[in-house]
């Protein structure tokens, strides 16, 4: 039972952290390219405006959940 509860807790944590991790990766990629606008809020806004959805923030979530 504790094993299942721990797995579920890990999955919930991963689901919450995934958008933050997506923005972090974009900051890293853009800093390599020499971009000056590295505000997490501006990057999140750019990601949202590109697809007009929150779906891009959760790209790769399936793989992250399988690791849990």
Predicted model as a PDB file, atoms N, CA, C, CB and O in Angstrom, pLDDT in the B-factor column:
MODEL        1                                                                  
ATOM      1  N   UNK A   1       0.827  -1.197   0.000  1.00 86.00           N  
ATOM      2  CA  UNK A   1       0.000   0.000   0.000  1.00 86.00           C  
ATOM      3  C   UNK A   1       0.871   1.261   0.000  1.00 86.00           C  
ATOM      4  CB  UNK A   1      -0.941  -0.002   1.216  1.00 86.00           C  
ATOM      5  O   UNK A   1       0.594   2.207  -0.738  1.00 86.00           O  
ATOM      6  N   UNK A   2       1.917   1.275   0.821  1.00 84.00           N  
ATOM      7  CA  UNK A   2       2.794   2.453   0.862  1.00 84.00           C  
ATOM      8  C   UNK A   2       3.485   2.672  -0.480  1.00 84.00           C  
ATOM      9  CB  UNK A   2       3.846   2.301   1.974  1.00 84.00           C  
ATOM     10  O   UNK A   2       3.737   3.807  -0.884  1.00 84.00           O  
ATOM     11  N   UNK A   3       3.790   1.563  -1.170  1.00 88.00           N  
ATOM     12  CA  UNK A   3       4.418   1.652  -2.483  1.00 88.00           C  
ATOM     13  C   UNK A   3       3.511   2.395  -3.464  1.00 88.00           C  
ATOM     14  CB  UNK A   3       4.747   0.248  -3.017  1.00 88.00           C  
ATOM     15  O   UNK A   3       3.976   3.246  -4.222  1.00 88.00           O  
ATOM     16  N   UNK A   4       2.214   2.069  -3.447  1.00 90.00           N  
ATOM     17  CA  UNK A   4       1.262   2.728  -4.341  1.00 90.00           C  
ATOM     18  C   UNK A   4       1.089   4.204  -3.997  1.00 90.00           C  
ATOM     19  CB  UNK A   4      -0.086   2.022  -4.283  1.00 90.00           C  
ATOM     20  O   UNK A   4       1.034   5.060  -4.880  1.00 90.00           O  
ATOM     21  N   UNK A   5       1.005   4.481  -2.722  1.00 93.00           N  
ATOM     22  CA  UNK A   5       0.838   5.877  -2.294  1.00 93.00           C  
ATOM     23  C   UNK A   5       2.064   6.698  -2.698  1.00 93.00           C  
ATOM     24  CB  UNK A   5       0.613   5.960  -0.756  1.00 93.00           C  
ATOM     25  O   UNK A   5       1.929   7.838  -3.142  1.00 93.00           O  
ATOM     26  N   UNK A   6       3.244   6.131  -2.547  1.00 91.00           N  
ATOM     27  CA  UNK A   6       4.464   6.822  -2.952  1.00 91.00           C  
ATOM     28  C   UNK A   6       4.507   7.061  -4.449  1.00 91.00           C  
ATOM     29  CB  UNK A   6       5.680   6.032  -2.526  1.00 91.00           C  
ATOM     30  O   UNK A   6       4.925   8.129  -4.898  1.00 91.00           O  
ATOM     31  N   UNK A   7       4.077   6.070  -5.227  1.00 87.00           N  
ATOM     32  CA  UNK A   7       4.039   6.225  -6.681  1.00 87.00           C  
ATOM     33  C   UNK A   7       3.064   7.291  -7.121  1.00 87.00           C  
ATOM     34  CB  UNK A   7       3.681   4.920  -7.333  1.00 87.00           C  
ATOM     35  O   UNK A   7       3.361   8.089  -8.010  1.00 87.00           O  
ATOM     36  N   UNK A   8       1.898   7.307  -6.498  1.00 91.00           N  
ATOM     37  CA  UNK A   8       0.886   8.321  -6.831  1.00 91.00           C  
ATOM     38  C   UNK A   8       1.395   9.714  -6.455  1.00 91.00           C  
ATOM     39  CB  UNK A   8      -0.456   8.021  -6.101  1.00 91.00           C  
ATOM     40  O   UNK A   8       1.199  10.673  -7.202  1.00 91.00           O  
ATOM     41  N   UNK A   9       2.042   9.821  -5.305  1.00 93.00           N  
ATOM     42  CA  UNK A   9       2.597  11.116  -4.884  1.00 93.00           C  
ATOM     43  C   UNK A   9       3.656  11.598  -5.876  1.00 93.00           C  
ATOM     44  CB  UNK A   9       3.208  11.011  -3.465  1.00 93.00           C  
ATOM     45  O   UNK A   9       3.717  12.784  -6.202  1.00 93.00           O  
ATOM     46  N   UNK A  10       4.483  10.675  -6.350  1.00 90.00           N  
ATOM     47  CA  UNK A  10       5.494  11.030  -7.343  1.00 90.00           C  
ATOM     48  C   UNK A  10       4.873  11.496  -8.640  1.00 90.00           C  
ATOM     49  CB  UNK A  10       6.403   9.856  -7.610  1.00 90.00           C  
ATOM     50  O   UNK A  10       5.362  12.439  -9.263  1.00 90.00           O  
ATOM     51  N   UNK A  11       3.797  10.844  -9.054  1.00 90.00           N  
ATOM     52  CA  UNK A  11       3.116  11.234 -10.293  1.00 90.00           C  
ATOM     53  C   UNK A  11       2.464  12.613 -10.169  1.00 90.00           C  
ATOM     54  CB  UNK A  11       2.057  10.189 -10.666  1.00 90.00           C  
ATOM     55  O   UNK A  11       2.506  13.411 -11.105  1.00 90.00           O  
ATOM     56  N   UNK A  12       1.873  12.882  -9.025  1.00 93.00           N  
ATOM     57  CA  UNK A  12       1.271  14.200  -8.803  1.00 93.00           C  
ATOM     58  C   UNK A  12       2.344  15.276  -8.808  1.00 93.00           C  
ATOM     59  CB  UNK A  12       0.493  14.230  -7.473  1.00 93.00           C  
ATOM     60  O   UNK A  12       2.165  16.334  -9.412  1.00 93.00           O  
ATOM     61  N   UNK A  13       3.456  15.009  -8.138  1.00 93.00           N  
ATOM     62  CA  UNK A  13       4.558  15.983  -8.106  1.00 93.00           C  
ATOM     63  C   UNK A  13       5.096  16.231  -9.511  1.00 93.00           C  
ATOM     64  CB  UNK A  13       5.694  15.491  -7.182  1.00 93.00           C  
ATOM     65  O   UNK A  13       5.368  17.374  -9.876  1.00 93.00           O  
ATOM     66  N   UNK A  14       5.252  15.181 -10.292  1.00 91.00           N  
ATOM     67  CA  UNK A  14       5.750  15.320 -11.658  1.00 91.00           C  
ATOM     68  C   UNK A  14       4.792  16.156 -12.499  1.00 91.00           C  
ATOM     69  CB  UNK A  14       5.952  13.940 -12.300  1.00 91.00           C  
ATOM     70  O   UNK A  14       5.229  16.995 -13.287  1.00 91.00           O  
ATOM     71  N   UNK A  15       3.502  15.934 -12.338  1.00 91.00           N  
ATOM     72  CA  UNK A  15       2.500  16.681 -13.097  1.00 91.00           C  
ATOM     73  C   UNK A  15       2.536  18.172 -12.745  1.00 91.00           C  
ATOM     74  CB  UNK A  15       1.100  16.110 -12.832  1.00 91.00           C  
ATOM     75  O   UNK A  15       2.328  19.023 -13.609  1.00 91.00           O  
ATOM     76  N   UNK A  16       2.798  18.476 -11.491  1.00 92.00           N  
ATOM     77  CA  UNK A  16       2.857  19.876 -11.065  1.00 92.00           C  
ATOM     78  C   UNK A  16       4.152  20.549 -11.533  1.00 92.00           C  
ATOM     79  CB  UNK A  16       2.739  19.970  -9.537  1.00 92.00           C  
ATOM     80  O   UNK A  16       4.138  21.719 -11.915  1.00 92.00           O  
ATOM     81  N   UNK A  17       5.253  19.825 -11.504  1.00 92.00           N  
ATOM     82  CA  UNK A  17       6.561  20.390 -11.823  1.00 92.00           C  
ATOM     83  C   UNK A  17       6.813  20.472 -13.330  1.00 92.00           C  
ATOM     84  CB  UNK A  17       7.649  19.564 -11.171  1.00 92.00           C  
ATOM     85  O   UNK A  17       7.639  21.278 -13.758  1.00 92.00           O  
ATOM     86  N   UNK A  18       6.139  19.678 -14.137  1.00 92.00           N  
ATOM     87  CA  UNK A  18       6.399  19.605 -15.584  1.00 92.00           C  
ATOM     88  C   UNK A  18       6.384  20.972 -16.278  1.00 92.00           C  
ATOM     89  CB  UNK A  18       5.373  18.705 -16.238  1.00 92.00           C  
ATOM     90  O   UNK A  18       7.308  21.253 -17.042  1.00 92.00           O  
ATOM     91  N   UNK A  19       5.380  21.842 -16.054  1.00 92.00           N  
ATOM     92  CA  UNK A  19       5.416  23.158 -16.723  1.00 92.00           C  
ATOM     93  C   UNK A  19       6.619  24.009 -16.295  1.00 92.00           C  
ATOM     94  CB  UNK A  19       4.126  23.923 -16.429  1.00 92.00           C  
ATOM     95  O   UNK A  19       7.196  24.731 -17.107  1.00 92.00           O  
ATOM     96  N   UNK A  20       6.982  23.917 -15.039  1.00 93.00           N  
ATOM     97  CA  UNK A  20       8.143  24.673 -14.542  1.00 93.00           C  
ATOM     98  C   UNK A  20       9.407  24.162 -15.206  1.00 93.00           C  
ATOM     99  CB  UNK A  20       8.263  24.564 -12.997  1.00 93.00           C  
ATOM    100  O   UNK A  20      10.275  24.950 -15.582  1.00 93.00           O  
ATOM    101  N   UNK A  21       9.519  22.861 -15.353  1.00 91.00           N  
ATOM    102  CA  UNK A  21      10.681  22.263 -15.999  1.00 91.00           C  
ATOM    103  C   UNK A  21      10.739  22.649 -17.475  1.00 91.00           C  
ATOM    104  CB  UNK A  21      10.650  20.737 -15.851  1.00 91.00           C  
ATOM    105  O   UNK A  21      11.821  22.883 -18.014  1.00 91.00           O  
ATOM    106  N   UNK A  22       9.596  22.716 -18.121  1.00 91.00           N  
ATOM    107  CA  UNK A  22       9.537  23.132 -19.522  1.00 91.00           C  
ATOM    108  C   UNK A  22      10.091  24.554 -19.687  1.00 91.00           C  
ATOM    109  CB  UNK A  22       8.083  23.057 -20.045  1.00 91.00           C  
ATOM    110  O   UNK A  22      10.878  24.814 -20.597  1.00 91.00           O  
ATOM    111  N   UNK A  23       9.684  25.451 -18.822  1.00 93.00           N  
ATOM    112  CA  UNK A  23      10.173  26.838 -18.873  1.00 93.00           C  
ATOM    113  C   UNK A  23      11.672  26.872 -18.576  1.00 93.00           C  
ATOM    114  CB  UNK A  23       9.399  27.736 -17.862  1.00 93.00           C  
ATOM    115  O   UNK A  23      12.410  27.624 -19.212  1.00 93.00           O  
ATOM    116  N   UNK A  24      12.126  26.067 -17.617  1.00 92.00           N  
ATOM    117  CA  UNK A  24      13.551  26.010 -17.280  1.00 92.00           C  
ATOM    118  C   UNK A  24      14.386  25.573 -18.479  1.00 92.00           C  
ATOM    119  CB  UNK A  24      13.785  25.054 -16.104  1.00 92.00           C  
ATOM    120  O   UNK A  24      15.441  26.146 -18.751  1.00 92.00           O  
ATOM    121  N   UNK A  25      13.915  24.569 -19.186  1.00 91.00           N  
ATOM    122  CA  UNK A  25      14.640  24.077 -20.361  1.00 91.00           C  
ATOM    123  C   UNK A  25      14.693  25.161 -21.439  1.00 91.00           C  
ATOM    124  CB  UNK A  25      13.972  22.793 -20.920  1.00 91.00           C  
ATOM    125  O   UNK A  25      15.726  25.338 -22.085  1.00 91.00           O  
ATOM    126  N   UNK A  26      13.597  25.884 -21.636  1.00 90.00           N  
ATOM    127  CA  UNK A  26      13.591  26.960 -22.628  1.00 90.00           C  
ATOM    128  C   UNK A  26      14.555  28.082 -22.236  1.00 90.00           C  
ATOM    129  CB  UNK A  26      12.172  27.520 -22.794  1.00 90.00           C  
ATOM    130  O   UNK A  26      15.191  28.682 -23.103  1.00 90.00           O  
ATOM    131  N   UNK A  27      14.666  28.367 -20.948  1.00 92.00           N  
ATOM    132  CA  UNK A  27      15.629  29.376 -20.490  1.00 92.00           C  
ATOM    133  C   UNK A  27      17.044  28.916 -20.822  1.00 92.00           C  
ATOM    134  CB  UNK A  27      15.484  29.633 -18.960  1.00 92.00           C  
ATOM    135  O   UNK A  27      17.865  29.710 -21.283  1.00 92.00           O  
ATOM    136  N   UNK A  28      17.331  27.641 -20.589  1.00 92.00           N  
ATOM    137  CA  UNK A  28      18.661  27.106 -20.880  1.00 92.00           C  
ATOM    138  C   UNK A  28      18.959  27.152 -22.375  1.00 92.00           C  
ATOM    139  CB  UNK A  28      18.781  25.670 -20.365  1.00 92.00           C  
ATOM    140  O   UNK A  28      20.059  27.527 -22.781  1.00 92.00           O  
ATOM    141  N   UNK A  29      17.985  26.772 -23.189  1.00 90.00           N  
ATOM    142  CA  UNK A  29      18.187  26.771 -24.639  1.00 90.00           C  
ATOM    143  C   UNK A  29      18.402  28.189 -25.152  1.00 90.00           C  
ATOM    144  CB  UNK A  29      16.989  26.125 -25.353  1.00 90.00           C  
ATOM    145  O   UNK A  29      19.302  28.435 -25.954  1.00 90.00           O  
ATOM    146  N   UNK A  30      17.576  29.116 -24.689  1.00 90.00           N  
ATOM    147  CA  UNK A  30      17.684  30.503 -25.162  1.00 90.00           C  
ATOM    148  C   UNK A  30      18.951  31.187 -24.671  1.00 90.00           C  
ATOM    149  CB  UNK A  30      16.475  31.301 -24.716  1.00 90.00           C  
ATOM    150  O   UNK A  30      19.497  32.044 -25.365  1.00 90.00           O  
ATOM    151  N   UNK A  31      19.424  30.822 -23.490  1.00 90.00           N  
ATOM    152  CA  UNK A  31      20.661  31.434 -22.995  1.00 90.00           C  
ATOM    153  C   UNK A  31      21.859  30.973 -23.822  1.00 90.00           C  
ATOM    154  CB  UNK A  31      20.879  31.090 -21.506  1.00 90.00           C  
ATOM    155  O   UNK A  31      22.813  31.730 -24.005  1.00 90.00           O  
ATOM    156  N   UNK A  32      21.819  29.746 -24.320  1.00 88.00           N  
ATOM    157  CA  UNK A  32      22.874  29.250 -25.205  1.00 88.00           C  
ATOM    158  C   UNK A  32      22.890  30.030 -26.515  1.00 88.00           C  
ATOM    159  CB  UNK A  32      22.683  27.748 -25.483  1.00 88.00           C  
ATOM    160  O   UNK A  32      23.948  30.243 -27.107  1.00 88.00           O  
ATOM    161  N   UNK A  33      21.718  30.453 -26.959  1.00 83.00           N  
ATOM    162  CA  UNK A  33      21.606  31.209 -28.206  1.00 83.00           C  
ATOM    163  C   UNK A  33      21.912  32.686 -28.051  1.00 83.00           C  
ATOM    164  CB  UNK A  33      20.236  31.052 -28.767  1.00 83.00           C  
ATOM    165  O   UNK A  33      21.943  33.422 -29.037  1.00 83.00           O  
ATOM    166  N   UNK A  34      22.136  33.126 -26.826  1.00 83.00           N  
ATOM    167  CA  UNK A  34      22.484  34.521 -26.593  1.00 83.00           C  
ATOM    168  C   UNK A  34      21.294  35.441 -26.410  1.00 83.00           C  
ATOM    169  CB  UNK A  34      23.302  35.015 -27.714  1.00 83.00           C  
ATOM    170  O   UNK A  34      21.438  36.661 -26.500  1.00 83.00           O  
ATOM    171  N   UNK A  35      20.134  34.888 -26.158  1.00 78.00           N  
ATOM    172  CA  UNK A  35      18.942  35.715 -25.969  1.00 78.00           C  
ATOM    173  C   UNK A  35      19.057  36.530 -24.681  1.00 78.00           C  
ATOM    174  CB  UNK A  35      17.672  34.837 -25.937  1.00 78.00           C  
ATOM    175  O   UNK A  35      19.618  36.073 -23.685  1.00 78.00           O  
ATOM    176  N   UNK A  36      18.519  37.733 -24.723  1.00 79.00           N  
ATOM    177  CA  UNK A  36      18.560  38.611 -23.548  1.00 79.00           C  
ATOM    178  C   UNK A  36      17.282  38.523 -22.724  1.00 79.00           C  
ATOM    179  CB  UNK A  36      18.793  40.051 -23.978  1.00 79.00           C  
ATOM    180  O   UNK A  36      17.313  38.775 -21.520  1.00 79.00           O  
ATOM    181  N   UNK A  37      16.161  38.172 -23.345  1.00 76.00           N  
ATOM    182  CA  UNK A  37      14.876  38.105 -22.651  1.00 76.00           C  
ATOM    183  C   UNK A  37      14.714  36.710 -22.041  1.00 76.00           C  
ATOM    184  CB  UNK A  37      13.693  38.428 -23.626  1.00 76.00           C  
ATOM    185  O   UNK A  37      14.166  35.809 -22.675  1.00 76.00           O  
ATOM    186  N   UNK A  38      15.191  36.542 -20.817  1.00 86.00           N  
ATOM    187  CA  UNK A  38      15.162  35.230 -20.177  1.00 86.00           C  
ATOM    188  C   UNK A  38      14.253  35.197 -18.954  1.00 86.00           C  
ATOM    189  CB  UNK A  38      16.560  34.822 -19.781  1.00 86.00           C  
ATOM    190  O   UNK A  38      14.440  34.363 -18.068  1.00 86.00           O  
ATOM    191  N   UNK A  39      13.283  36.082 -18.897  1.00 90.00           N  
ATOM    192  CA  UNK A  39      12.341  36.079 -17.791  1.00 90.00           C  
ATOM    193  C   UNK A  39      11.442  34.850 -17.903  1.00 90.00           C  
ATOM    194  CB  UNK A  39      11.499  37.383 -17.775  1.00 90.00           C  
ATOM    195  O   UNK A  39      10.896  34.590 -18.976  1.00 90.00           O  
ATOM    196  N   UNK A  40      11.275  34.089 -16.821  1.00 91.00           N  
ATOM    197  CA  UNK A  40      10.405  32.908 -16.883  1.00 91.00           C  
ATOM    198  C   UNK A  40       8.980  33.247 -17.323  1.00 91.00           C  
ATOM    199  CB  UNK A  40      10.366  32.225 -15.528  1.00 91.00           C  
ATOM    200  O   UNK A  40       8.346  32.460 -18.026  1.00 91.00           O  
ATOM    201  N   UNK A  41       8.480  34.403 -16.918  1.00 92.00           N  
ATOM    202  CA  UNK A  41       7.127  34.787 -17.288  1.00 92.00           C  
ATOM    203  C   UNK A  41       7.016  35.105 -18.774  1.00 92.00           C  
ATOM    204  CB  UNK A  41       6.682  35.980 -16.469  1.00 92.00           C  
ATOM    205  O   UNK A  41       6.028  34.743 -19.413  1.00 92.00           O  
ATOM    206  N   UNK A  42       8.017  35.777 -19.326  1.00 90.00           N  
ATOM    207  CA  UNK A  42       7.969  36.079 -20.764  1.00 90.00           C  
ATOM    208  C   UNK A  42       8.121  34.806 -21.592  1.00 90.00           C  
ATOM    209  CB  UNK A  42       9.072  37.090 -21.142  1.00 90.00           C  
ATOM    210  O   UNK A  42       7.503  34.676 -22.649  1.00 90.00           O  
ATOM    211  N   UNK A  43       8.930  33.879 -21.126  1.00 91.00           N  
ATOM    212  CA  UNK A  43       9.088  32.613 -21.842  1.00 91.00           C  
ATOM    213  C   UNK A  43       7.803  31.805 -21.772  1.00 91.00           C  
ATOM    214  CB  UNK A  43      10.261  31.801 -21.264  1.00 91.00           C  
ATOM    215  O   UNK A  43       7.384  31.227 -22.774  1.00 91.00           O  
ATOM    216  N   UNK A  44       7.173  31.756 -20.610  1.00 91.00           N  
ATOM    217  CA  UNK A  44       5.897  31.039 -20.477  1.00 91.00           C  
ATOM    218  C   UNK A  44       4.843  31.668 -21.383  1.00 91.00           C  
ATOM    219  CB  UNK A  44       5.412  31.047 -19.004  1.00 91.00           C  
ATOM    220  O   UNK A  44       4.044  30.965 -22.001  1.00 91.00           O  
ATOM    221  N   UNK A  45       4.849  32.988 -21.454  1.00 91.00           N  
ATOM    222  CA  UNK A  45       3.896  33.685 -22.329  1.00 91.00           C  
ATOM    223  C   UNK A  45       4.156  33.336 -23.798  1.00 91.00           C  
ATOM    224  CB  UNK A  45       3.989  35.218 -22.120  1.00 91.00           C  
ATOM    225  O   UNK A  45       3.216  33.126 -24.564  1.00 91.00           O  
ATOM    226  N   UNK A  46       5.432  33.277 -24.185  1.00 88.00           N  
ATOM    227  CA  UNK A  46       5.775  32.909 -25.563  1.00 88.00           C  
ATOM    228  C   UNK A  46       5.330  31.487 -25.889  1.00 88.00           C  
ATOM    229  CB  UNK A  46       7.283  33.048 -25.790  1.00 88.00           C  
ATOM    230  O   UNK A  46       4.798  31.233 -26.969  1.00 88.00           O  
ATOM    231  N   UNK A  47       5.544  30.570 -24.968  1.00 88.00           N  
ATOM    232  CA  UNK A  47       5.145  29.179 -25.184  1.00 88.00           C  
ATOM    233  C   UNK A  47       3.625  29.106 -25.342  1.00 88.00           C  
ATOM    234  CB  UNK A  47       5.621  28.274 -24.008  1.00 88.00           C  
ATOM    235  O   UNK A  47       3.120  28.419 -26.229  1.00 88.00           O  
ATOM    236  N   UNK A  48       2.912  29.809 -24.487  1.00 91.00           N  
ATOM    237  CA  UNK A  48       1.445  29.790 -24.553  1.00 91.00           C  
ATOM    238  C   UNK A  48       0.939  30.421 -25.856  1.00 91.00           C  
ATOM    239  CB  UNK A  48       0.847  30.531 -23.341  1.00 91.00           C  
ATOM    240  O   UNK A  48       0.030  29.891 -26.496  1.00 91.00           O  
ATOM    241  N   UNK A  49       1.527  31.545 -26.238  1.00 90.00           N  
ATOM    242  CA  UNK A  49       1.075  32.248 -27.450  1.00 90.00           C  
ATOM    243  C   UNK A  49       1.344  31.433 -28.710  1.00 90.00           C  
ATOM    244  CB  UNK A  49       1.765  33.610 -27.562  1.00 90.00           C  
ATOM    245  O   UNK A  49       0.605  31.541 -29.688  1.00 90.00           O  
ATOM    246  N   UNK A  50       2.384  30.629 -28.693  1.00 87.00           N  
ATOM    247  CA  UNK A  50       2.728  29.845 -29.876  1.00 87.00           C  
ATOM    248  C   UNK A  50       1.623  28.860 -30.249  1.00 87.00           C  
ATOM    249  CB  UNK A  50       4.031  29.095 -29.644  1.00 87.00           C  
ATOM    250  O   UNK A  50       1.307  28.707 -31.429  1.00 87.00           O  
ATOM    251  N   UNK A  51       1.036  28.196 -29.268  1.00 83.00           N  
ATOM    252  CA  UNK A  51       0.009  27.185 -29.552  1.00 83.00           C  
ATOM    253  C   UNK A  51      -1.373  27.564 -29.017  1.00 83.00           C  
ATOM    254  CB  UNK A  51       0.424  25.857 -28.962  1.00 83.00           C  
ATOM    255  O   UNK A  51      -2.345  26.855 -29.277  1.00 83.00           O  
ATOM    256  N   UNK A  52      -1.474  28.658 -28.282  1.00 90.00           N  
ATOM    257  CA  UNK A  52      -2.726  29.095 -27.649  1.00 90.00           C  
ATOM    258  C   UNK A  52      -3.324  27.985 -26.787  1.00 90.00           C  
ATOM    259  CB  UNK A  52      -3.742  29.535 -28.717  1.00 90.00           C  
ATOM    260  O   UNK A  52      -4.534  27.761 -26.788  1.00 90.00           O  
ATOM    261  N   UNK A  53      -2.463  27.305 -26.061  1.00 87.00           N  
ATOM    262  CA  UNK A  53      -2.875  26.188 -25.225  1.00 87.00           C  
ATOM    263  C   UNK A  53      -1.817  25.949 -24.155  1.00 87.00           C  
ATOM    264  CB  UNK A  53      -3.101  24.910 -26.075  1.00 87.00           C  
ATOM    265  O   UNK A  53      -0.673  26.384 -24.291  1.00 87.00           O  
ATOM    266  N   UNK A  54      -2.207  25.257 -23.098  1.00 87.00           N  
ATOM    267  CA  UNK A  54      -1.221  24.880 -22.083  1.00 87.00           C  
ATOM    268  C   UNK A  54      -0.580  23.532 -22.416  1.00 87.00           C  
ATOM    269  CB  UNK A  54      -1.878  24.823 -20.694  1.00 87.00           C  
ATOM    270  O   UNK A  54       0.311  23.069 -21.704  1.00 87.00           O  
ATOM    271  N   UNK A  55      -1.031  22.918 -23.486  1.00 85.00           N  
ATOM    272  CA  UNK A  55      -0.532  21.598 -23.873  1.00 85.00           C  
ATOM    273  C   UNK A  55       0.993  21.539 -24.057  1.00 85.00           C  
ATOM    274  CB  UNK A  55      -1.202  21.171 -25.150  1.00 85.00           C  
ATOM    275  O   UNK A  55       1.601  20.554 -23.638  1.00 85.00           O  
ATOM    276  N   UNK A  56       1.639  22.547 -24.665  1.00 87.00           N  
ATOM    277  CA  UNK A  56       3.097  22.466 -24.826  1.00 87.00           C  
ATOM    278  C   UNK A  56       3.853  22.392 -23.492  1.00 87.00           C  
ATOM    279  CB  UNK A  56       3.586  23.664 -25.610  1.00 87.00           C  
ATOM    280  O   UNK A  56       4.969  21.874 -23.447  1.00 87.00           O  
ATOM    281  N   UNK A  57       3.266  22.894 -22.426  1.00 91.00           N  
ATOM    282  CA  UNK A  57       3.924  22.829 -21.120  1.00 91.00           C  
ATOM    283  C   UNK A  57       4.022  21.393 -20.609  1.00 91.00           C  
ATOM    284  CB  UNK A  57       3.171  23.689 -20.108  1.00 91.00           C  
ATOM    285  O   UNK A  57       4.874  21.072 -19.781  1.00 91.00           O  
ATOM    286  N   UNK A  58       3.147  20.546 -21.111  1.00 88.00           N  
ATOM    287  CA  UNK A  58       3.105  19.156 -20.653  1.00 88.00           C  
ATOM    288  C   UNK A  58       3.675  18.185 -21.678  1.00 88.00           C  
ATOM    289  CB  UNK A  58       1.682  18.764 -20.324  1.00 88.00           C  
ATOM    290  O   UNK A  58       3.427  16.982 -21.592  1.00 88.00           O  
ATOM    291  N   UNK A  59       4.427  18.682 -22.638  1.00 87.00           N  
ATOM    292  CA  UNK A  59       5.082  17.804 -23.601  1.00 87.00           C  
ATOM    293  C   UNK A  59       6.080  16.923 -22.856  1.00 87.00           C  
ATOM    294  CB  UNK A  59       5.789  18.627 -24.725  1.00 87.00           C  
ATOM    295  O   UNK A  59       6.882  17.422 -22.067  1.00 87.00           O  
ATOM    296  N   UNK A  60       6.034  15.634 -23.101  1.00 83.00           N  
ATOM    297  CA  UNK A  60       6.934  14.710 -22.431  1.00 83.00           C  
ATOM    298  C   UNK A  60       6.440  14.217 -21.081  1.00 83.00           C  
ATOM    299  CB  UNK A  60       8.248  15.352 -22.256  1.00 83.00           C  
ATOM    300  O   UNK A  60       7.156  13.507 -20.375  1.00 83.00           O  
ATOM    301  N   UNK A  61       5.225  14.590 -20.722  1.00 86.00           N  
ATOM    302  CA  UNK A  61       4.692  14.172 -19.417  1.00 86.00           C  
ATOM    303  C   UNK A  61       4.541  12.669 -19.341  1.00 86.00           C  
ATOM    304  CB  UNK A  61       3.346  14.838 -19.146  1.00 86.00           C  
ATOM    305  O   UNK A  61       4.783  12.075 -18.290  1.00 86.00           O  
ATOM    306  N   UNK A  62       4.143  12.038 -20.444  1.00 85.00           N  
ATOM    307  CA  UNK A  62       3.963  10.591 -20.419  1.00 85.00           C  
ATOM    308  C   UNK A  62       5.252   9.861 -20.060  1.00 85.00           C  
ATOM    309  CB  UNK A  62       3.457  10.107 -21.761  1.00 85.00           C  
ATOM    310  O   UNK A  62       5.236   8.916 -19.272  1.00 85.00           O  
ATOM    311  N   UNK A  63       6.358  10.298 -20.635  1.00 86.00           N  
ATOM    312  CA  UNK A  63       7.647   9.678 -20.305  1.00 86.00           C  
ATOM    313  C   UNK A  63       8.043   9.931 -18.856  1.00 86.00           C  
ATOM    314  CB  UNK A  63       8.738  10.202 -21.233  1.00 86.00           C  
ATOM    315  O   UNK A  63       8.570   9.044 -18.186  1.00 86.00           O  
ATOM    316  N   UNK A  64       7.789  11.131 -18.383  1.00 84.00           N  
ATOM    317  CA  UNK A  64       8.122  11.469 -17.003  1.00 84.00           C  
ATOM    318  C   UNK A  64       7.289  10.644 -16.017  1.00 84.00           C  
ATOM    319  CB  UNK A  64       7.903  12.968 -16.757  1.00 84.00           C  
ATOM    320  O   UNK A  64       7.789  10.226 -14.973  1.00 84.00           O  
ATOM    321  N   UNK A  65       6.023  10.413 -16.355  1.00 84.00           N  
ATOM    322  CA  UNK A  65       5.167   9.611 -15.465  1.00 84.00           C  
ATOM    323  C   UNK A  65       5.581   8.144 -15.478  1.00 84.00           C  
ATOM    324  CB  UNK A  65       3.690   9.741 -15.878  1.00 84.00           C  
ATOM    325  O   UNK A  65       5.489   7.465 -14.455  1.00 84.00           O  
ATOM    326  N   UNK A  66       6.030   7.657 -16.613  1.00 82.00           N  
ATOM    327  CA  UNK A  66       6.477   6.258 -16.680  1.00 82.00           C  
ATOM    328  C   UNK A  66       7.727   6.012 -15.836  1.00 82.00           C  
ATOM    329  CB  UNK A  66       6.753   5.866 -18.128  1.00 82.00           C  
ATOM    330  O   UNK A  66       7.949   4.902 -15.353  1.00 82.00           O  
ATOM    331  N   UNK A  67       8.531   7.046 -15.664  1.00 80.00           N  
ATOM    332  CA  UNK A  67       9.734   6.915 -14.816  1.00 80.00           C  
ATOM    333  C   UNK A  67       9.366   6.778 -13.347  1.00 80.00           C  
ATOM    334  CB  UNK A  67      10.660   8.125 -15.005  1.00 80.00           C  
ATOM    335  O   UNK A  67      10.151   6.253 -12.558  1.00 80.00           O  
ATOM    336  N   UNK A  68       8.189   7.241 -12.974  1.00 71.00           N  
ATOM    337  CA  UNK A  68       7.785   7.189 -11.560  1.00 71.00           C  
ATOM    338  C   UNK A  68       7.408   5.829 -11.198  1.00 71.00           C  
ATOM    339  CB  UNK A  68       6.649   8.120 -11.261  1.00 71.00           C  
ATOM    340  O   UNK A  68       7.037   5.575 -10.052  1.00 71.00           O  
TER     341      UNK A  68                                                      
ENDMDL                                                                          
END                                                                             
